[in-house]
Amino acid sequence: MRSGLSVCQALRLMLAFFIATPLYAQLPRVLPPGRLPSDRRLGPLKDLDGFFPFVPCETRAAAEKRAEALRRRVLLAAGLWPMPPKTPLNAVIHGRIDRPDYTVEKVFFESYPGYYVTGNLYRPKGRSGKLPAVLCPHGHWPEGRFYEAALKEVLSQIVEGAERFEVGGRYPLQARCVQLARMGCVVFMYDMVGYGDSRQLVHRAGMRPEINDGRRWGFFSPQAEARLQTIFGLQTYNSIRALDFLCTLPDVDPERVAVTGASGGGTQTFILCAIDPRPLLAVPVVMVSTAMQGGCPCENASYLRIDTGNVELAGLMAPKPLGLIAANDWTKEIAVHGLPELRRHYQLFDAEKNIMARPLLQFPHNYNYVSRAVMYQWMNKHLKLGLEAPIVEEDFRPLTKTEMSVWDEHHPPPPGGDDFERELLQRLTEQSRRQLDALRPKDKAGWGRYRAIVGGAWEIMLSRKLPDPDDLQIQQLRSQEYDSWCMKTFLLRYARAGEELPVIQLEPRAWNRRTVIWVGKNGKISLFDTSGRLRSGVQKLLEHGFCVVGADLFGQGEFTPDGAPLSKAPLVRNRHAGKDDSWAYYAGFTFGYNHPLFARRVHDLLTLSAYASGKQHAAEAVAMVGLEGAGHWVAAARAIVGETVRWAAVDTVGFRFAALKAIDAPDFMPGGAKYDDLPGLMALSAPLPLWIAGEPEAEMQLVQDAYRASADEDKLAISPPTEENLEEAAVRWLLKEATPNAAMQASR
């Protein structure tokens, strides 16, 4: 095009040339038609069967900092950030059964009011004083605590050396508890959700349309996921409360408590020990590996394993003793993938003697006599039981299912089912609401607490900081000159993350060193109106000396074959679910390993912010504008980048995470509704200048409280609902706030 043409004439010629194609293909491209960006995110989603290596930190200080972030990640994934206030357990212990050298009792208590944890308590006889204790989650054995293996199978195990006695092989869960009690430990084996006596809820109920209600919902629903309400979280909280129960028994030494479980019980073991400092040692069996991470919803939750895996999560036990036992299953390579890294990790704490892994590859997935024997030696050593080695498991008389069950005519089972499930989640929602309401900032100290909890949650959910500008590269740069401005198109590559963005940059000849990142729901074409002209707000910013940058965020524009934004986010289907789609598409199987689409778009805004403020572009100040359905992305980016984006203008169009009805909605964000939804995100902009539209003032009380508490209430501008031209109003506010030497600019 000739530089003598006006802006409108040039764009009209361009439109005439491309008149036969849709609008989103008519405007400037960075890549040739049909070619997509070379972006890692366009590849297959990661799933639980991937490879999850652990790379230890170089220093102890770095490891401790990493551990703090990972613990917050696990707590958030479990819906326990912040931790709910603990209510009375109201524990009932009854039905004592005497054996010559130990007793067994039936236990039930309330982890949440009305929801019961059930199990059996084993106590040694003839011991005095405070005793060591072992908490035993059981895993996915059929019927859990009541598991009984087939006689034929057990006889084969005896021949193969996997079991010593018929009874131990038929009742391996009881065998573990009996032997630990004989060793002098108080032992509590408790039921997983939906197993044994825990029948108020179904373990893998999956999505059920009848309880997928926007007002009253059950687990697996988008409403539950938006509040991080999961079976994984409930089971993790049950483990914490089981530890509460065990540690408060009069005959238990709370300083000598261990946890051990196999398979799904192994997951419960290392998850509990990752977030609760009380266990002295842990033995997760046939679970920890760099391969399969756990195939059940109770082992998965959104955010749990993004950029981490079971080996690193188990390593959060450091420097306390951690014993791993592997079999001929997904754990079989622990000696070469996992143990060497854990040793280096433990060396940072001068505690290499406290890490052990024993591969028993002659056996399939199990917690058999040979595996149990390894565990007994580890317990003896680190609980300081003082027993002579080797410890040999002896035969015992098993309990029947009736003898083990906590429910009887005097202790009837509590109500359960779909109605109970909805009521439980409603109570959890109200409880969380009360916690967040109590955090509403009233002064600077309160603002700091709110930011630590809500801001800390969003840091984990978005999992990205501002990139280092040195990691950004400009590629395929092309430039087109016009009368008073220049249009550049290029790829902005974030090399460390393997991401690249198609970018349009509009530069006025007299640049005021201010840059505005213009964000639209359709990508960089949002710089133009429906007729193909520069939109009026962008034109006005250029006239006042601002550079304007627009880009296709992930899933927009040149990221899609037809240029239209993704209408659905891709999901992972868990192959371990077989044909049962009701839980095969559980959110945790996708968002436990991959960033949500919403987060990925926010990541792109962080990349643009780093570019605009970095030495390649060198703006003295950066602003960000998100209108017509893009305001929520801008609010999230601003919460992370802080003053790197000095001014932000957001039109929310009334968006709320809680209103989304499907987990594959493009803006679905697990946990988005839990932390005060979009108003909570916007509150995190305080005390930086923020303009908001699309919201009635009554909905903005939290944001106003945040700005008032941070002593910068005048930095918040809320556009009245009567405002007809929001683009004009946003640009007017931005020109007033961000124009250098505003008085001189106003006279232009």
C-alpha positions in Angstrom: 0.0 0.0 0.0 1.2 3.6 -0.7 2.0 5.6 2.4 0.0 8.5 0.9 -3.3 6.7 1.4 -5.4 7.6 4.4 -6.0 4.9 7.0 -9.6 4.4 5.9 -8.6 4.2 2.2 -6.0 1.6 2.9 -8.3 -0.6 4.9 -11.0 -0.3 2.3 -8.6 -1.5 -0.4 -7.7 -4.4 1.8 -11.3 -5.3 2.4 -12.1 -5.1 -1.3 -9.2 -7.5 -2.0 -10.4 -10.1 0.5 -14.2 -9.4 0.0 -14.9 -13.1 -0.7 -13.7 -14.4 2.7 -15.1 -14.0 6.2 -14.3 -10.9 8.2 -11.9 -12.7 10.6 -9.8 -13.8 7.6 -9.9 -10.4 5.9 -7.7 -8.5 8.3 -4.0 -8.7 8.7 -2.5 -12.1 9.4 0.9 -13.0 10.8 1.1 -16.5 9.4 0.1 -17.7 6.0 -3.5 -19.0 5.7 -3.8 -22.6 6.9 -0.8 -22.4 9.1 -1.1 -22.5 12.9 1.3 -21.1 15.4 4.1 -23.4 16.6 2.7 -23.5 20.1 3.1 -26.5 22.4 -0.4 -26.0 23.7 -1.8 -27.1 20.3 -0.5 -30.6 21.1 -2.4 -33.3 23.0 -3.5 -32.7 26.5 -1.5 -34.4 29.3 -3.3 -37.1 31.2 -2.7 -39.2 34.2 -0.8 -41.9 32.2 1.9 -39.4 31.1 5.5 -39.1 32.4 6.0 -37.1 35.6 9.7 -36.6 36.3 10.9 -35.0 39.5 13.7 -32.4 39.2 15.0 -31.6 42.7 15.9 -28.0 43.6 19.5 -27.0 43.8 19.4 -25.6 47.3 17.5 -26.2 50.5 16.1 -22.7 50.5 14.7 -23.2 47.0 13.3 -26.6 48.0 11.5 -25.1 51.0 10.0 -22.3 48.9 8.9 -24.9 46.4 7.4 -27.0 49.1 5.3 -24.1 50.4 3.8 -23.5 47.0 3.1 -27.2 46.5 1.4 -27.6 49.8 -0.8 -24.6 48.9 -1.5 -26.3 45.6 -2.6 -29.6 47.3 -4.8 -27.7 49.8 -6.4 -25.6 47.1 -7.0 -28.7 44.9 -8.7 -30.4 47.8 -10.9 -27.3 48.5 -9.1 -26.7 51.8 -7.6 -23.3 51.1 -8.4 -21.8 53.5 -8.8 -24.8 55.9 -12.4 -25.1 57.0 -13.0 -24.6 60.8 -12.9 -28.0 62.5 -16.2 -29.0 64.1 -16.6 -31.5 67.0 -15.9 -35.1 65.9 -18.5 -36.5 68.2 -16.7 -39.8 68.0 -18.4 -43.0 69.1 -16.2 -46.1 70.0 -18.1 -49.3 70.7 -18.3 -53.0 70.2 -14.9 -54.0 71.6 -13.7 -57.4 70.5 -11.0 -59.1 72.6 -8.1 -61.1 71.2 -5.3 -62.5 73.3 -2.8 -59.7 72.5 -4.9 -56.9 71.0 -8.5 -55.5 70.9 -10.6 -54.2 68.0 -13.3 -51.6 68.3 -15.8 -49.9 66.0 -15.5 -46.2 65.4 -17.5 -43.5 63.7 -17.2 -39.7 63.9 -18.3 -36.6 62.0 -15.7 -35.1 59.8 -18.3 -32.5 58.8 -21.6 -32.2 60.7 -23.8 -35.1 59.5 -21.1 -36.8 57.4 -19.5 -39.8 59.1 -16.0 -41.4 58.8 -16.1 -45.1 59.8 -13.4 -47.6 60.7 -11.9 -50.0 63.2 -9.5 -49.2 66.0 -6.9 -51.8 66.9 -5.1 -51.5 70.3 -2.3 -53.6 71.8 -2.8 -55.3 75.2 -0.4 -55.1 78.0 1.1 -51.7 77.1 1.2 -48.7 79.3 1.9 -45.0 78.6 1.6 -43.1 75.3 1.9 -45.5 72.4 2.9 -44.9 68.8 0.0 -44.9 66.3 -0.5 -45.8 62.6 -3.2 -44.5 60.4 -4.3 -46.9 57.6 -6.2 -45.9 54.5 -7.1 -49.0 52.6 -7.3 -48.2 48.9 -9.5 -49.7 46.2 -9.8 -53.3 47.3 -13.4 -54.6 46.8 -15.4 -53.6 49.8 -12.3 -51.9 51.3 -12.0 -52.6 55.0 -14.1 -55.7 54.6 -12.0 -57.2 51.7 -11.7 -60.9 51.6 -9.7 -62.6 48.8 -10.7 -65.9 47.1 -9.1 -69.0 48.7 -7.8 -70.2 45.3 -6.0 -66.9 44.7 -4.5 -67.0 48.2 -3.2 -70.5 47.8 -1.4 -69.5 44.7 0.1 -66.5 46.6 1.4 -68.8 49.3 3.1 -71.1 46.7 4.7 -68.0 45.1 5.9 -66.6 48.4 3.6 -63.6 48.4 1.8 -64.7 51.6 2.8 -66.7 54.6 -0.6 -67.7 56.0 -3.9 -68.4 54.4 -5.7 -66.0 56.8 -3.2 -63.2 56.1 -3.7 -63.7 52.4 -7.4 -63.7 52.5 -7.6 -60.7 54.9 -4.5 -58.6 54.1 -5.9 -55.4 55.4 -6.7 -56.9 58.7 -3.3 -58.6 58.8 -1.6 -55.2 58.6 -3.5 -53.8 61.5 -3.2 -56.9 63.7 0.6 -57.1 63.2 1.1 -53.4 63.9 -1.0 -53.7 67.0 1.1 -56.7 68.2 4.1 -54.5 67.6 2.8 -52.0 70.1 1.0 -49.5 67.9 -2.6 -48.1 68.1 -3.9 -48.6 64.6 -6.9 -47.0 62.9 -8.1 -48.2 59.5 -10.8 -46.0 58.0 -13.1 -46.3 55.0 -12.8 -44.4 51.8 -15.9 -42.6 50.6 -18.4 -45.1 49.4 -16.5 -48.2 50.7 -17.1 -50.4 53.8 -19.5 -48.6 56.2 -19.1 -45.3 54.4 -22.3 -45.4 52.3 -23.7 -41.9 52.5 -22.1 -41.1 49.2 -21.1 -43.1 46.1 -17.4 -43.3 45.4 -17.5 -42.7 41.6 -21.1 -41.5 41.1 -20.1 -39.3 38.2 -22.2 -36.6 36.5 -25.9 -37.0 37.1 -28.3 -34.6 35.3 -30.8 -34.9 38.1 -28.4 -33.3 40.6 -26.7 -30.9 38.2 -28.7 -28.0 39.4 -27.5 -24.4 39.4 -28.9 -23.9 42.9 -28.5 -27.3 44.6 -25.9 -29.6 43.1 -23.9 -32.8 43.7 -20.3 -33.8 43.2 -18.9 -34.0 39.6 -21.1 -31.1 38.5 -19.8 -27.8 37.1 -21.2 -26.0 40.1 -19.2 -28.3 42.5 -16.0 -28.0 40.4 -16.4 -24.2 40.3 -16.1 -24.3 44.1 -13.5 -27.1 44.3 -15.9 -29.6 45.9 -14.6 -33.1 45.0 -14.5 -36.6 46.4 -10.7 -36.1 46.4 -11.2 -33.1 48.7 -13.7 -34.9 51.0 -11.5 -37.9 51.3 -8.4 -35.8 52.1 -10.3 -33.9 54.8 -11.5 -37.2 56.2 -7.9 -38.2 56.5 -7.1 -35.0 58.4 -10.0 -35.7 60.7 -9.0 -39.3 61.1 -5.6 -38.1 62.2 -7.3 -35.7 64.6 -9.2 -38.6 66.1 -6.1 -40.8 66.4 -3.9 -38.1 67.9 -6.5 -37.2 70.6 -6.9 -40.7 72.0 -5.5 -40.9 75.6 -3.2 -43.8 74.8 -1.6 -42.3 71.7 1.7 -40.3 71.5 0.9 -37.7 68.9 4.6 -37.2 68.2 4.9 -40.8 67.0 2.3 -41.2 64.3 2.8 -43.0 60.9 0.6 -43.4 57.8 0.6 -46.3 55.4 -1.7 -47.4 52.6 -1.4 -49.1 49.2 -2.6 -48.1 45.8 -5.4 -45.5 46.3 -4.5 -45.8 50.0 -1.0 -44.9 49.0 -2.3 -41.8 47.4 -4.2 -40.9 50.5 -1.0 -41.5 52.5 1.3 -39.1 50.6 -1.4 -36.5 50.1 -2.1 -36.3 53.8 1.6 -36.2 54.7 2.1 -33.4 52.2 -0.3 -31.0 53.9 -0.3 -32.1 57.6 2.9 -31.8 59.6 1.9 -34.3 62.3 2.9 -37.7 60.7 6.4 -38.7 61.7 6.8 -41.1 58.8 5.0 -42.4 55.7 4.9 -45.6 53.7 2.8 -45.2 50.5 2.9 -48.6 48.8 2.6 -49.4 45.0 1.6 -45.9 44.1 4.4 -43.4 43.9 6.0 -43.3 40.4 6.7 -41.1 37.4 4.1 -43.1 35.5 0.4 -43.5 36.1 -0.7 -41.1 38.8 -3.9 -42.6 40.0 -6.9 -43.6 37.9 -9.8 -42.7 40.2 -11.6 -39.4 40.8 -10.7 -39.8 44.5 -7.0 -39.5 43.5 -7.4 -36.5 41.1 -8.5 -32.9 41.4 -8.1 -29.8 39.3 -4.7 -28.1 39.7 -3.2 -31.0 41.7 -0.5 -32.2 39.3 0.1 -29.2 37.0 3.9 -29.1 36.7 4.4 -31.7 39.4 3.7 -35.4 40.1 3.5 -38.1 42.7 7.2 -38.4 43.3 7.6 -34.7 44.1 4.4 -34.7 46.2 5.6 -37.7 48.2 8.9 -35.9 48.6 7.1 -33.1 50.6 7.6 -35.5 53.5 11.3 -34.5 53.6 13.2 -34.6 55.8 11.0 -37.0 57.7 11.2 -40.8 56.9 9.6 -41.9 53.6 9.5 -45.5 52.6 8.3 -46.5 49.1 7.4 -50.1 48.1 7.0 -50.9 44.4 5.7 -53.9 42.4 5.4 -55.1 38.8 3.0 -52.3 38.0 3.3 -48.6 37.1 5.8 -48.3 40.1 8.3 -50.8 38.7 10.8 -48.2 37.6 11.0 -46.3 41.0 14.7 -47.4 41.5 15.8 -45.5 38.3 13.0 -42.9 38.0 12.2 -41.4 41.3 14.5 -42.8 44.0 17.7 -41.1 42.7 15.9 -37.8 42.6 14.4 -38.2 46.0 17.8 -39.0 47.4 19.2 -35.8 46.0 16.2 -34.0 47.5 16.7 -35.5 50.9 20.4 -34.7 50.8 19.5 -31.0 50.8 18.1 -31.7 54.3 21.0 -33.9 55.4 18.5 -36.7 55.7 19.4 -39.2 52.9 19.0 -42.1 55.5 15.3 -41.2 55.7 14.4 -42.2 52.2 14.0 -45.8 51.1 12.4 -47.5 48.1 12.1 -51.3 47.8 11.1 -52.7 44.3 9.5 -56.1 44.7 9.0 -56.7 41.0 8.3 -60.4 41.4 4.8 -59.5 42.5 1.9 -57.7 40.8 0.0 -54.8 42.4 -0.3 -55.7 46.1 0.2 -55.1 49.8 1.2 -58.7 50.4 3.1 -60.3 53.2 6.5 -59.5 51.6 5.6 -55.8 51.2 4.1 -55.6 54.7 7.3 -57.1 56.1 9.3 -54.2 54.6 6.9 -51.8 56.1 7.2 -53.4 59.5 10.9 -53.0 59.6 10.6 -49.3 58.6 8.0 -48.7 61.3 10.1 -50.5 63.9 13.2 -48.3 63.0 11.6 -44.9 62.8 8.9 -45.2 65.4 11.6 -46.5 67.7 9.6 -49.6 68.7 12.8 -51.4 69.8 11.7 -54.8 68.4 14.3 -57.4 67.4 14.6 -57.8 63.6 13.4 -59.4 61.5 9.8 -58.9 62.4 7.7 -61.9 61.2 4.0 -61.6 60.8 2.1 -64.3 62.7 -1.3 -65.9 62.0 -4.5 -64.5 63.5 -8.2 -65.0 63.8 -10.0 -62.7 61.4 -13.1 -60.6 62.1 -16.2 -61.2 60.1 -17.9 -58.4 58.3 -20.6 -58.2 61.0 -17.9 -58.0 63.7 -16.2 -55.1 61.8 -19.2 -53.1 60.8 -19.8 -50.0 62.9 -23.6 -50.0 62.2 -26.0 -52.1 64.2 -29.5 -51.8 65.8 -28.1 -49.5 68.5 -26.1 -47.5 66.0 -28.1 -47.2 62.8 -26.5 -45.9 59.7 -27.0 -42.2 58.9 -29.0 -41.0 55.9 -27.3 -40.6 52.5 -28.2 -40.5 48.9 -28.6 -37.6 46.4 -30.6 -35.3 48.7 -28.0 -35.7 51.4 -25.2 -35.1 48.9 -26.8 -31.8 47.8 -27.4 -30.7 51.3 -23.8 -31.5 52.3 -22.4 -29.5 49.4 -24.7 -26.6 50.1 -23.4 -26.6 53.7 -19.8 -26.6 52.4 -20.7 -23.7 50.1 -22.2 -21.7 53.0 -19.3 -22.5 55.2 -16.8 -21.3 52.6 -18.9 -18.2 52.0 -18.8 -17.3 55.7 -15.0 -17.7 55.7 -14.6 -15.4 52.7 -17.0 -12.9 54.2 -14.9 -12.8 57.3 -11.9 -11.9 55.2 -13.5 -8.9 53.6 -10.9 -6.1 54.0 -11.7 -3.3 56.4 -8.2 -1.9 56.7 -4.7 -2.4 55.3 -4.0 -5.4 57.6 -7.3 -7.0 56.5 -6.5 -6.2 52.9 -3.2 -8.1 53.4 -5.0 -11.2 54.7 -7.6 -11.1 51.9 -4.8 -10.8 49.4 -2.9 -13.7 51.0 -5.9 -16.1 50.8 -7.7 -15.0 47.6 -4.6 -13.8 45.8 -2.7 -16.9 46.9 -5.5 -19.1 45.5 -5.4 -17.3 42.1 -1.6 -17.6 42.0 -2.0 -21.4 42.1 -5.0 -21.6 39.8 -3.3 -19.5 37.1 0.2 -21.0 37.9 2.2 -18.4 35.9 4.2 -15.4 36.8 5.3 -12.5 34.6 7.8 -14.0 32.1 11.3 -12.8 32.0 11.5 -10.4 28.9 14.8 -12.1 28.0 12.8 -15.3 27.3 10.7 -13.5 24.6 11.5 -13.5 21.0 10.1 -11.5 18.0 9.8 -13.5 14.8 8.5 -12.9 11.3 8.3 -9.2 11.8 6.6 -7.2 9.0 5.9 -3.5 8.9 3.5 -1.3 7.0 3.7 2.5 7.1 0.7 4.8 7.0 0.4 8.6 7.3 0.7 9.0 11.0 1.2 5.5 12.3 2.8 2.1 11.5 1.3 -1.3 11.7 3.7 -4.2 12.6 2.7 -7.8 12.6 4.9 -10.5 14.2 5.0 -13.6 16.3 5.8 -13.1 19.9 7.5 -16.3 21.1 7.8 -17.3 24.8 10.6 -19.8 24.3 10.7 -21.3 27.9 7.0 -22.2 27.6 7.0 -23.2 23.9 4.3 -20.6 23.2 3.9 -18.0 20.5 1.3 -15.4 19.8 0.3 -13.7 16.5 0.5 -9.9 17.3 -0.5 -6.7 15.6 1.2 -3.6 17.0 0.0 -0.1 16.0 2.6 2.6 16.5 2.0 6.4 16.2 4.8 8.4 14.8 4.9 10.5 17.9 4.8 7.8 20.6 4.3 9.0 24.1 6.0 5.9 25.5 2.7 4.6 26.7 1.4 1.3 25.4 -2.2 -0.1 25.6 -2.8 -3.9 25.3 -6.2 -4.1 23.7 -7.9 -7.4 24.5 -11.0 -8.7 22.7 -13.0 -11.9 22.7 -12.1 -12.5 19.0 -8.4 -11.8 19.3 -6.4 -9.2 17.4 -9.3 -8.5 15.0 -10.9 -6.7 17.9 -8.7 -3.8 17.0 -11.0 -3.2 14.1 -14.7 -2.6 13.8 -17.2 -4.7 11.8 -16.5 -2.6 8.7 -12.8 -3.3 8.9 -11.8 0.1 10.1 -9.7 0.8 13.2 -12.3 1.0 16.0 -12.9 4.5 17.3 -11.3 3.9 20.7 -8.1 2.5 19.1 -8.0 5.4 16.6 -8.3 7.9 19.5 -5.5 6.3 21.5 -3.2 6.5 18.4 -4.1 10.1 17.9 -3.0 10.8 21.5 0.3 9.1 21.1 -0.4 5.7 22.6 0.9 2.5 21.0 -1.8 -0.2 20.8 -1.0 -3.9 20.8 -3.5 -6.7 20.0 -2.9 -10.4 19.8 -4.6 -13.7 19.2 -4.8 -15.4 22.6 -4.8 -19.1 22.7 -7.9 -20.5 21.0 -8.5 -17.3 19.0 -7.9 -16.1 15.5 -4.9 -17.8 13.9 -4.9 -20.5 16.6 -8.0 -22.1 15.0 -8.4 -23.4 11.5 -11.4 -21.2 10.7 -10.3 -18.2 12.8 -13.3 -18.4 15.1 -12.7 -18.6 18.8 -13.0 -22.1 20.4 -16.6 -22.7 21.5 -15.6 -25.6 23.8 -12.4 -26.3 25.7 -10.9 -29.7 25.0 -11.2 -32.4 27.7 -9.3 -35.6 28.6 -11.2 -38.9 28.7 -9.9 -41.2 31.3 -9.4 -44.6 29.7 -9.5 -46.3 33.2 -13.2 -45.5 33.3 -14.0 -48.1 30.7 -17.4 -47.2 29.1 -18.7 -45.1 31.9 -18.7 -41.6 30.6 -20.4 -40.2 33.7 -17.0 -40.0 35.4 -14.6 -40.6 32.5 -14.7 -36.8 31.8 -14.4 -35.7 35.4 -12.8 -32.3 35.5 -9.8 -33.4 37.5 -8.7 -35.7 34.7 -8.2 -32.6 32.5 -7.6 -29.7 34.8 -5.5 -31.7 37.3 -2.8 -31.9 34.6 -3.5 -29.0 32.2 -4.2 -25.4 32.5 -7.8 -24.4 31.8 -8.4 -22.5 28.6 -9.2 -19.4 30.6 -5.8 -19.6 32.4 -4.0 -20.1 29.1 -5.4 -16.9 27.7 -4.4 -15.1 30.9 -0.9 -16.5 30.4 -0.8 -14.9 27.0 -1.7 -11.5 28.6 1.2 -12.0 31.0 3.4 -12.6 28.0 2.2 -9.4 26.3 2.7 -7.5 29.5 6.3 -8.7 29.8 6.9 -7.8 26.2 5.4 -4.3 26.4 7.3 -3.4 29.6 10.5 -5.1 28.6 13.5 -3.8 26.7 12.4 -5.0 23.3 9.4 -2.6 23.3 10.5 -0.4 26.2 7.2 1.3 27.1 7.5 3.5 30.1 4.0 2.5 31.2 1.5 -0.1 30.2 -2.3 -0.2 30.3 -4.7 -3.0 29.4 -8.2 -2.7 28.1 -10.7 -5.6 27.9 -14.2 -4.9 26.5 -17.1 -6.8 25.1 -16.5 -10.1 26.9 -12.7 -9.8 27.5 -12.8 -8.0 30.8 -12.5 -11.1 33.0 -9.2 -12.1 31.4 -7.8 -8.6 32.0 -8.9 -8.7 35.6 -7.1 -12.0 36.1 -3.9 -10.8 34.4 -3.9 -7.7 36.4 -4.2 -9.7 39.6 -0.9 -11.4 38.7 1.2 -8.7 37.1 0.3 -5.9 39.5 1.9 -2.6 38.7 3.5 -3.8 35.5 0.1 -2.9 34.1 -0.4 0.5 35.6 -4.0 1.1 34.3 -6.7 -1.5 33.6 -10.1 -1.0 32.1 -12.5 -3.9 32.2 -16.1 -4.4 30.9 -17.3 -7.5 32.6 -20.7 -7.8 30.8 -21.8 -9.3 34.1 -19.6 -12.4 33.7 -19.6 -14.9 36.6 -17.7 -18.2 36.8 -20.6 -19.6 38.9 -23.0 -19.1 35.9 -21.1 -21.5 33.6 -23.0 -24.7 33.1 -20.4 -27.0 31.5 -16.8 -27.9 32.3 -15.9 -27.5 28.6 -17.1 -23.9 28.5 -14.2 -21.8 27.2 -14.1 -19.7 30.4 -14.7 -22.5 32.9 -12.3 -22.2 35.7 -12.3 -24.7 38.6 -12.5 -22.8 41.8 -13.5 -19.6 40.0 -16.7 -19.2 42.0 -15.2 -20.1 45.4 -13.0 -17.0 45.9 -15.6 -14.3 45.5 -15.9 -15.0 41.8 -15.0 -12.1 39.4 -15.5 -9.3 42.0 -12.8 -11.1 44.1 -10.4 -11.0 41.1 -11.1 -7.3 40.4 -10.5 -6.6 44.1 -7.0 -7.9 43.7 -6.2 -4.9 41.5 -6.2 -2.6 44.5 -4.6 -0.1 44.9 -3.8 0.3 41.2 -6.1 2.4 38.9 -9.1 0.3 37.7 -12.1 1.2 35.5 -15.1 -1.2 35.6 -18.1 -1.4 33.5 -20.9 -3.9 33.1 -21.6 -4.1 36.9 -24.3 -2.6 39.1 -22.7 -0.7 41.9 -24.3 -3.0 44.5 -22.2 -5.9 43.1 -19.1 -3.9 43.5 -19.1 -3.5 47.3 -16.2 -6.0 47.7 -14.1 -4.1 45.2 -14.9 -0.8 46.8 -14.0 -2.3 50.2 -10.6 -3.4 48.8 -9.8 0.0 47.4 -11.0 1.7 50.6 -8.9 -0.6 52.8 -5.8 0.0 50.6 -6.3 3.7 51.1 -6.7 4.4 47.4 -10.4 4.6 46.8 -10.0 7.3 44.3 -8.1 4.9 42.0 -11.4 3.0 41.4 -13.8 4.2 38.7 -17.1 2.4 38.2 -19.0 3.3 35.0 -22.8 3.8 35.6 -25.1 1.3 34.0 -26.6 4.1 32.0 -23.3 4.6 30.0 -24.2 3.9 26.4 -20.7 3.9 24.7 -18.5 1.9 27.0 -15.5 1.9 24.6 -15.6 5.7 24.5 -16.0 5.9 28.3 -13.1 3.5 28.8 -10.8 5.4 26.5 -11.8 8.7 28.0 -10.9 7.4 31.4 -7.6 6.0 30.2 -6.6 9.2 28.4 -7.3 11.2 31.6 -5.4 8.8 33.8 -2.5 7.8 31.5 -1.7 10.6 29.1 1.7 12.2 29.9 1.3 15.9 30.6 -2.5 15.6 30.6 -3.1 19.3 30.5 -1.2 19.7 27.3 -2.8 16.7 25.7 -6.3 17.9 26.6 -5.7 21.1 24.6 -5.0 19.2 21.4 
